Amino acid sequence: MGVMNTMAVGYVLVNVAPGLELEVYEIMKGFEHVQDITVLFGDYDLIIKLVADDLASIAKTVVETIRSVKGVINTKTLAGADI
């Protein structure tokens, strides 16, 4: 039996400046590690599912890539449990 490759999963809740939701969505859907992205209604504007080799890569993507997009006001990252 082969060794299972475990992947780190993170969910990022994003607040975007009003009117820029679709623009930010289009930019972020092409980013490395983005497996899924959904526009939300409510307290947050987007939720992004990130998948990478480790949580450090997810954190780096959030800090260096997602937060640097014009229009992003705030992010909240939730780490998926490896069970």
Secondary structure, DSSP 8 states (H G I E B T S, - for coil): -------EEEEEEEEE-TT-HHHHHHHHTTSTTEEEEEE-SSS-SEEEEEEESSHHHHHHIIIIIITTSTTEEEEEEEE----
